[in-house]
Amino acid sequence: MARKGGSKSLKRYAAPVSMQVVSVKEKKFITRPEPGPHRLKLSLPLQVVVRDVLKLAETGKEARNIIKRSLILVDGVVRTSHKFPVGLMDVISIKELNKHYRMLVDNKSRLIPVEIPPEESSMKICRINKKYLYRGKLMLATEDGRTFETDDYSLNVGGSLLVKIPECTIIDKTPLSEGCVAYVFMGKHAGSTGIVKSISSSSMLRDSIVTLKTNEDEVSTIRDYVMAIGRDRPWLKLF
């Protein structure tokens, strides 16, 4: 019989850069994330986060037992699937330890957890990936698979929403524009944060380029790799 669907396995050497948290020489395979809110290129399976990133378990079996006991929350919701994809800006909470982490990208494009204070664990920044009209209402689709209805037509792709989780209510919002604070999450300058200095227009042959002024220098990257994280200052702690 013919095989249906995609591959169920994933070798470490073929895994996206965001999953390179363990050396390829140590283990041949890595858990493949199941379909979910994040794309494969920018996500980690929950089992890998628990075992290899947070070091809460030594083996995959121990990590699965922790997850099955409903001890791990992602964005305020208990997740019991060890293949659940954890991605950019997701908040991971550990009940018994009372610790909270936000998933960010380092300068090597790898997803890493950054510990955050408890008061920030109920908030999340969602990047706007798409905007469209549905029955006369403006809808915003975000990086983590959420959809919001809004009346603010100034918001654009690359702009962001500060969302209260798990209720999914909008606290604040900002478009990607000159003068706002932005974060680069992919590409050569991944992990950089700075003030947007300029945004060039795109064409059929050229992508829109965003220039950021960081503490050290100015960096330029394509608009698809940038997200706004605040107006005058970041909404939340990043590093």
C-alpha contacts under 8 A as a table, 3 or more apart, distances in Angstrom:
res1	aa1	res2	aa2	distance
7	S	10	L	7.53
8	K	32	R	6.83
9	S	29	F	7.43
9	S	30	I	7.65
9	S	31	T	7.07
9	S	32	R	5.93
10	L	14	A	6.98
10	L	15	A	6.60
10	L	29	F	5.85
10	L	30	I	5.78
10	L	31	T	6.66
10	L	32	R	5.59
11	K	14	A	5.42
11	K	15	A	6.24
11	K	28	K	5.90
11	K	29	F	4.29
11	K	30	I	5.90
12	R	15	A	4.99
12	R	20	Q	7.42
12	R	24	V	5.58
12	R	27	K	7.44
12	R	28	K	5.90
12	R	29	F	5.30
12	R	30	I	5.66
13	Y	24	V	5.99
13	Y	28	K	7.89
15	A	19	M	6.25
15	A	20	Q	7.28
15	A	30	I	7.94
16	P	19	M	5.62
16	P	20	Q	7.13
16	P	40	L	7.59
16	P	41	K	5.47
16	P	42	L	7.62
17	V	20	Q	5.35
17	V	41	K	7.66
17	V	108	K	7.96
17	V	109	S	6.31
17	V	110	R	6.04
18	S	21	V	7.58
18	S	41	K	6.88
18	S	42	L	5.91
18	S	43	S	6.79
18	S	44	L	7.42
18	S	105	V	7.87
18	S	109	S	5.69
18	S	110	R	3.96
18	S	111	L	5.21
19	M	22	V	7.92
19	M	43	S	7.30
19	M	44	L	6.09
19	M	110	R	6.43
19	M	111	L	7.01
20	Q	23	S	6.84
20	Q	24	V	7.77
20	Q	110	R	6.54
21	V	52	D	7.08
21	V	53	V	7.02
21	V	110	R	7.03
21	V	111	L	7.95
22	V	26	E	7.15
22	V	27	K	7.90
22	V	52	D	7.05
23	S	26	E	5.49
23	S	27	K	7.29
24	V	27	K	5.94
24	V	28	K	6.44
25	K	28	K	6.99
27	K	30	I	7.52
30	I	48	V	7.94
31	T	45	P	6.52
31	T	47	Q	7.50
31	T	48	V	7.15
31	T	83	K	6.91
32	R	45	P	6.66
32	R	83	K	6.70
33	P	40	L	7.01
33	P	43	S	7.63
33	P	44	L	6.61
33	P	45	P	4.78
33	P	83	K	4.76
33	P	84	F	5.92
33	P	85	P	5.25
34	E	45	P	7.74
34	E	83	K	5.42
34	E	84	F	5.84
34	E	85	P	6.46
35	P	38	H	7.77
35	P	39	R	7.87
35	P	84	F	7.82
35	P	85	P	7.44
36	G	39	R	7.50
36	G	84	F	6.97
36	G	85	P	6.20
36	G	145	G	7.97
37	P	85	P	7.15
37	P	143	E	7.85
37	P	144	D	4.90
37	P	145	G	4.65
37	P	146	R	7.77
38	H	42	L	6.76
38	H	43	S	6.07
38	H	85	P	6.28
38	H	86	V	7.08
38	H	87	G	5.88
38	H	143	E	7.00
38	H	144	D	5.37
38	H	145	G	6.80
39	R	42	L	5.71
39	R	43	S	6.34
40	L	43	S	5.47
40	L	44	L	7.81
40	L	85	P	7.91
42	L	87	G	5.93
42	L	88	L	6.91
42	L	111	L	7.71
43	S	85	P	5.56
43	S	86	V	5.24
43	S	87	G	4.27
43	S	88	L	7.13
43	S	111	L	7.49
44	L	48	V	6.66
44	L	49	V	6.72
44	L	85	P	5.37
44	L	86	V	5.11
44	L	87	G	6.36
44	L	111	L	7.57
45	P	48	V	5.51
45	P	49	V	6.57
45	P	82	H	6.62
45	P	83	K	4.80
45	P	84	F	5.38
45	P	85	P	4.64
45	P	86	V	6.00
46	L	49	V	5.03
46	L	50	V	6.25
46	L	81	S	7.56
46	L	82	H	5.18
46	L	83	K	5.71
46	L	84	F	5.46
46	L	85	P	6.20
46	L	86	V	6.18
47	Q	50	V	5.24
47	Q	51	R	6.09
47	Q	60	G	6.86
47	Q	63	A	5.83
47	Q	64	R	6.46
47	Q	67	I	7.73
47	Q	82	H	4.83
47	Q	83	K	6.44
48	V	51	R	5.21
48	V	52	D	5.25
48	V	53	V	6.59
49	V	52	D	5.77
49	V	53	V	4.75
49	V	54	L	5.96
50	V	53	V	6.12
50	V	54	L	5.22
50	V	55	K	6.13
50	V	56	L	5.55
50	V	57	A	6.60
50	V	63	A	5.99
51	R	54	L	6.22
51	R	55	K	4.92
51	R	56	L	5.58
51	R	57	A	4.76
51	R	58	E	6.06
51	R	59	T	6.71
51	R	60	G	6.80
51	R	63	A	5.75
52	D	55	K	5.40
52	D	57	A	7.89
53	V	112	I	7.26
53	V	113	P	7.50
54	L	113	P	7.66
55	K	58	E	7.05
56	L	63	A	7.29
57	A	60	G	7.49
57	A	62	E	5.59
57	A	63	A	5.35
58	E	62	E	6.74
58	E	63	A	7.54
59	T	62	E	5.35
59	T	63	A	6.38
60	G	63	A	5.02
60	G	64	R	6.14
61	K	64	R	5.15
61	K	65	N	6.27
62	E	65	N	5.12
62	E	66	I	6.38
63	A	66	I	5.21
63	A	67	I	6.33
63	A	82	H	7.94
64	R	67	I	5.06
64	R	68	K	5.99
64	R	82	H	5.92
65	N	68	K	5.09
65	N	69	R	6.22
66	I	69	R	5.34
66	I	70	S	7.10
66	I	71	L	6.22
66	I	72	I	7.56
67	I	70	S	5.54
67	I	71	L	6.01
67	I	72	I	5.95
67	I	79	R	7.09
67	I	80	T	5.23
67	I	81	S	7.02
67	I	82	H	6.50
68	K	71	L	7.62
68	K	80	T	4.92
68	K	81	S	7.23
68	K	82	H	7.98
69	R	80	T	7.48
70	S	73	L	7.56
70	S	78	V	5.91
70	S	79	R	6.69
70	S	80	T	6.01
71	L	78	V	7.38
71	L	94	I	6.02
71	L	95	K	5.54
71	L	96	E	7.14
72	I	78	V	6.02
72	I	79	R	6.45
72	I	80	T	7.83
72	I	92	I	6.98
72	I	93	S	5.90
72	I	94	I	5.10
72	I	95	K	6.62
73	L	76	G	5.40
73	L	77	V	5.06
73	L	78	V	4.33
73	L	79	R	5.92
73	L	91	V	7.96
73	L	92	I	5.68
73	L	93	S	5.00
73	L	94	I	6.55
73	L	95	K	7.72
74	V	77	V	5.35
74	V	78	V	6.37
74	V	79	R	6.57
74	V	86	V	7.65
74	V	90	D	6.66
74	V	91	V	5.62
74	V	92	I	4.74
74	V	93	S	6.47
75	D	90	D	6.02
75	D	91	V	4.93
75	D	92	I	6.43
75	D	93	S	7.82
75	D	122	S	7.58
75	D	124	K	7.96
75	D	165	I	6.00
75	D	166	P	6.02
76	G	91	V	7.53
76	G	92	I	7.84
76	G	93	S	7.33
76	G	122	S	7.21
76	G	165	I	6.16
76	G	166	P	5.15
77	V	166	P	6.69
79	R	84	F	7.34
81	S	84	F	5.43
86	V	90	D	6.49
86	V	103	M	7.92
87	G	90	D	5.72
87	G	103	M	6.56
87	G	111	L	7.61
87	G	144	D	7.54
88	L	103	M	5.41
88	L	104	L	5.63
88	L	105	V	7.33
88	L	111	L	7.34
88	L	144	D	7.91
89	M	102	R	5.70
89	M	103	M	5.00
89	M	104	L	5.92
89	M	124	K	6.49
89	M	125	I	6.42
89	M	126	C	7.40
90	D	102	R	5.66
90	D	103	M	5.44
90	D	124	K	7.10
91	V	100	H	6.82
91	V	101	Y	5.59
91	V	102	R	4.59
91	V	103	M	6.58
91	V	121	S	6.39
91	V	124	K	7.30
92	I	100	H	5.65
92	I	101	Y	5.09
92	I	102	R	6.32
92	I	103	M	7.76
93	S	98	N	7.17
93	S	99	K	5.87
93	S	100	H	4.47
93	S	101	Y	6.48
93	S	121	S	7.71
94	I	97	L	5.68
94	I	98	N	5.70
94	I	99	K	5.45
94	I	100	H	6.48
95	K	98	N	5.20
95	K	99	K	7.27
99	K	115	E	7.38
99	K	116	I	7.97
99	K	118	P	7.47
100	H	115	E	5.76
100	H	116	I	5.70
100	H	117	P	6.94
100	H	118	P	6.54
100	H	121	S	6.31
101	Y	113	P	5.48
101	Y	114	V	5.15
101	Y	115	E	4.27
101	Y	116	I	5.51
101	Y	121	S	7.75
102	R	113	P	5.41
102	R	114	V	5.22
102	R	115	E	6.40
102	R	116	I	6.69
102	R	238	L	7.90
103	M	111	L	6.22
103	M	112	I	5.54
103	M	113	P	4.55
103	M	114	V	6.36
104	L	111	L	5.55
104	L	112	I	5.44
104	L	113	P	6.23
104	L	114	V	6.99
104	L	185	F	7.83
104	L	191	G	7.86
104	L	238	L	7.48
105	V	108	K	7.66
105	V	109	S	5.42
105	V	110	R	5.36
105	V	111	L	4.65
105	V	112	I	5.93
105	V	185	F	5.88
105	V	186	M	7.84
105	V	190	A	6.70
105	V	191	G	5.51
106	D	109	S	5.37
106	D	110	R	5.58
106	D	111	L	6.64
106	D	112	I	6.71
106	D	190	A	6.46
106	D	191	G	4.87
107	N	110	R	7.50
107	N	188	K	7.87
107	N	189	H	6.73
107	N	190	A	5.09
107	N	191	G	4.90
107	N	192	S	7.43
108	K	188	K	7.96
108	K	190	A	6.83
108	K	191	G	7.97
109	S	185	F	7.15
109	S	186	M	6.11
109	S	187	G	7.17
109	S	190	A	5.67
109	S	191	G	7.30
114	V	238	L	7.27
114	V	239	F	6.77
116	I	120	E	6.57
116	I	121	S	6.99
116	I	237	K	7.04
117	P	120	E	5.67
117	P	121	S	6.83
118	P	121	S	5.18
118	P	122	S	7.79
119	E	122	S	6.69
120	E	123	M	5.52
120	E	236	L	7.05
121	S	124	K	7.70
122	S	164	K	5.74
122	S	165	I	5.16
122	S	166	P	7.28
123	M	162	L	6.81
123	M	163	V	5.62
123	M	164	K	4.64
123	M	165	I	5.69
124	K	162	L	5.78
124	K	163	V	5.24
124	K	164	K	6.48
124	K	165	I	6.88
125	I	160	S	6.46
125	I	161	L	5.67
125	I	162	L	4.68
125	I	163	V	6.14
125	I	229	I	6.90
126	C	142	T	5.90
126	C	143	E	6.35
126	C	144	D	6.97
126	C	160	S	5.45
126	C	161	L	5.20
126	C	162	L	6.48
126	C	163	V	7.04
127	R	142	T	5.31
127	R	143	E	5.37
127	R	144	D	7.97
127	R	157	V	7.82
127	R	158	G	6.03
127	R	159	G	6.00
127	R	160	S	4.46
127	R	161	L	6.59
127	R	227	M	5.94
127	R	228	A	7.37
128	I	131	K	7.54
128	I	140	L	6.42
128	I	141	A	5.90
128	I	142	T	4.36
128	I	143	E	6.27
128	I	156	N	7.08
128	I	157	V	5.17
128	I	158	G	5.47
128	I	159	G	5.53
128	I	160	S	5.54
128	I	161	L	7.44
129	N	140	L	7.60
129	N	141	A	5.73
129	N	142	T	5.06
129	N	143	E	5.72
129	N	157	V	5.34
129	N	158	G	6.50
130	K	140	L	5.90
130	K	141	A	5.04
130	K	142	T	6.83
130	K	157	V	5.90
131	K	138	L	7.00
131	K	139	M	5.63
131	K	140	L	4.61
131	K	141	A	6.20
131	K	156	N	7.33
131	K	157	V	7.13
132	Y	138	L	5.85
132	Y	139	M	5.35
132	Y	140	L	6.73
133	L	136	G	5.78
133	L	137	K	5.33
133	L	138	L	4.67
133	L	139	M	5.87
134	Y	137	K	5.21
134	Y	138	L	6.48
134	Y	139	M	6.69
137	K	149	E	6.95
137	K	150	T	7.44
137	K	151	D	7.56
138	L	149	E	5.89
138	L	150	T	5.72
138	L	151	D	6.39
138	L	153	Y	7.59
139	M	147	T	6.67
139	M	148	F	5.62
139	M	149	E	4.67
139	M	150	T	6.38
140	L	147	T	5.50
140	L	148	F	5.11
140	L	149	E	6.36
140	L	150	T	7.49
141	A	145	G	6.60
141	A	146	R	5.84
141	A	147	T	4.59
141	A	148	F	6.66
142	T	145	G	5.55
142	T	146	R	5.39
142	T	147	T	6.39
143	E	146	R	7.42
150	T	153	Y	7.92
152	D	155	L	6.23
153	Y	156	N	7.81
154	S	175	P	6.67
155	L	159	G	6.14
155	L	173	K	7.92
155	L	174	T	6.55
155	L	175	P	4.63
155	L	176	L	7.69
156	N	159	G	5.41
156	N	175	P	5.53
156	N	176	L	6.67
157	V	175	P	7.71
157	V	176	L	7.40
158	G	175	P	7.03
158	G	176	L	5.48
158	G	223	R	7.03
158	G	224	D	7.09
158	G	226	V	6.32
158	G	227	M	4.89
158	G	228	A	6.45
159	G	173	K	7.75
159	G	174	T	5.74
159	G	175	P	3.97
159	G	176	L	4.35
159	G	177	S	7.99
159	G	227	M	6.00
159	G	228	A	5.22
160	S	173	K	5.84
160	S	174	T	5.65
160	S	175	P	6.36
160	S	176	L	7.51
160	S	227	M	6.66
160	S	228	A	5.50
160	S	229	I	6.57
161	L	170	I	6.54
161	L	171	I	7.53
161	L	172	D	5.97
161	L	173	K	4.40
161	L	174	T	6.65
162	L	170	I	5.96
162	L	171	I	5.41
162	L	172	D	4.97
162	L	173	K	5.90
162	L	235	W	7.63
163	V	168	C	5.83
163	V	169	T	5.56
163	V	170	I	4.62
163	V	171	I	5.53
163	V	172	D	7.24
164	K	167	E	5.97
164	K	168	C	5.39
164	K	169	T	5.31
164	K	170	I	6.38
164	K	171	I	6.51
165	I	168	C	5.23
165	I	169	T	7.34
170	I	173	K	7.42
174	T	228	A	7.12
174	T	230	G	6.74
174	T	231	R	6.71
175	P	228	A	6.96
176	L	180	C	6.81
176	L	182	A	7.67
176	L	227	M	6.95
176	L	228	A	5.43
177	S	180	C	5.96
177	S	196	V	6.87
177	S	198	S	7.96
177	S	199	I	7.36
178	E	195	I	7.69
178	E	196	V	4.98
178	E	197	K	5.54
178	E	198	S	5.72
178	E	199	I	7.03
179	G	195	I	5.79
179	G	196	V	5.22
179	G	197	K	6.36
179	G	231	R	7.22
179	G	232	D	7.36
180	C	195	I	5.72
180	C	196	V	5.72
180	C	228	A	6.78
180	C	229	I	7.83
180	C	230	G	6.15
180	C	231	R	4.43
180	C	232	D	5.94
180	C	233	R	7.74
181	V	193	T	7.28
181	V	194	G	5.68
181	V	195	I	4.64
181	V	196	V	6.27
181	V	228	A	5.83
181	V	229	I	5.67
181	V	230	G	5.19
181	V	231	R	5.70
181	V	232	D	6.36
181	V	233	R	6.08
181	V	234	P	6.34
182	A	193	T	5.81
182	A	194	G	5.68
182	A	195	I	6.14
182	A	196	V	6.43
182	A	212	L	7.61
182	A	226	V	6.58
182	A	227	M	5.48
182	A	228	A	4.18
182	A	229	I	5.32
182	A	230	G	7.14
183	Y	191	G	6.89
183	Y	192	S	5.95
183	Y	193	T	4.59
183	Y	194	G	6.78
183	Y	226	V	5.69
183	Y	227	M	5.39
183	Y	228	A	6.23
183	Y	229	I	6.54
184	V	187	G	7.80
184	V	189	H	6.53
184	V	190	A	5.03
184	V	191	G	5.57
184	V	192	S	5.36
184	V	193	T	6.45
184	V	225	Y	5.71
184	V	226	V	4.60
184	V	227	M	6.58
185	F	189	H	7.92
185	F	190	A	4.78
185	F	191	G	5.74
185	F	192	S	7.72
185	F	225	Y	5.79
185	F	226	V	6.32
185	F	227	M	7.68
186	M	189	H	7.03
186	M	190	A	4.74
186	M	191	G	7.71
186	M	225	Y	5.09
186	M	226	V	7.65
187	G	190	A	5.36
187	G	221	T	7.59
187	G	225	Y	6.74
189	H	192	S	5.92
189	H	219	V	7.16
189	H	221	T	7.43
192	S	214	T	7.29
193	T	212	L	7.71
193	T	214	T	6.17
194	G	212	L	5.37
194	G	213	K	5.17
194	G	214	T	4.34
194	G	215	N	7.25
195	I	212	L	5.32
195	I	213	K	5.21
195	I	214	T	6.67
196	V	199	I	7.63
196	V	210	V	7.06
196	V	211	T	5.96
196	V	212	L	4.49
196	V	213	K	6.42
197	K	210	V	7.69
197	K	211	T	5.51
197	K	212	L	5.39
197	K	213	K	6.28
198	S	210	V	5.94
198	S	211	T	5.30
198	S	212	L	7.35
199	I	208	S	6.88
199	I	209	I	5.75
199	I	210	V	4.55
199	I	211	T	6.45
200	S	208	S	5.32
200	S	209	I	5.20
200	S	210	V	6.53
201	S	207	D	7.69
201	S	208	S	5.13
201	S	209	I	7.34
202	S	205	L	7.95
202	S	206	R	5.67
202	S	207	D	4.87
202	S	208	S	4.23
202	S	209	I	7.65
203	S	206	R	5.09
203	S	207	D	6.46
203	S	208	S	7.61
204	M	207	D	7.80
207	D	222	I	6.26
207	D	223	R	7.37
208	S	222	I	5.74
208	S	223	R	5.55
209	I	220	S	6.54
209	I	221	T	5.60
209	I	222	I	4.51
209	I	223	R	5.63
210	V	220	S	5.57
210	V	221	T	5.58
210	V	222	I	5.90
210	V	223	R	5.69
210	V	226	V	7.71
211	T	218	E	6.79
211	T	219	V	5.68
211	T	220	S	4.32
211	T	221	T	6.70
212	L	218	E	5.58
212	L	219	V	5.37
212	L	220	S	6.32
213	K	217	D	6.20
213	K	218	E	4.52
213	K	219	V	6.66
214	T	217	D	5.39
214	T	218	E	5.80
214	T	219	V	7.39
221	T	225	Y	6.89
221	T	226	V	7.74
222	I	225	Y	5.81
222	I	226	V	7.28
223	R	226	V	5.40
228	A	231	R	7.93
229	I	233	R	7.91
229	I	234	P	5.35
229	I	235	W	6.22
229	I	236	L	7.84
230	G	233	R	5.46
230	G	234	P	4.53
230	G	235	W	5.24
231	R	234	P	7.10
234	P	237	K	7.08
